[in-house]
Amino acid sequence: MKTESVYVREMYAIIEAVKKWRQYLLGRRFKIITDQQSLQHLLTQDLHTPEQQK
């Protein structure tokens, strides 16, 4: 099993945080702040792997 890249680990951390706080976030605008440069531009990227496309 290979170690996941920092990009993937940060992405999973954000997903898990949003899932955990979902009940408080539903119906509200919120901003996710990260220092991971590649994730800061997530909406403008081409997503190639199935994990990124989820």
N, C-alpha and C positions, 0 to 999 in steps of 0.2 A: 504494500500500500504506500503510495507516494504522499508526501506532505503537500497539503494544499497551499497555493500561493497566498500572499498577503491580501491580494485583491479579493480572492474567494472567501477567505476567512473574515475580512471586513464586511463583505456583502452578506454573509450568513449572520454575522452579529447584528447588522441592521435589521435583517428580516426577523430574527428572533426577538429583538427589542420591540419592533412594531407589533408582532403577534402578542407579546406579553402585555403591552399597553393598549391593545386594540380597543377595549371598551371605553377608554378615555379619549382615544383619537377619533373614533367614528363621528362623522358629521362636522369635524373641525379641520381647519387648515393647519398644517404643521410643517416645519422645516427640519430636515435631517442635515446635521452639520458633521462633516468628517474631514480629516486631514489627508485622507487617501485621494490623491489627485485623480486617479483613474475613475473613482466612484463619483467624484464631484461632477463629472461630465457624463454620467451614466445615460441620461435621456438622449444624448446626441451620438451615442456610440452604436456601432453595428455589433449586435450580440450574436456570437457564433456558437457557443457551447450550450447544451440543454440547461445547465445550471444557471447560466446568465439569462436565459430566456424565460425562466419561471417568474 
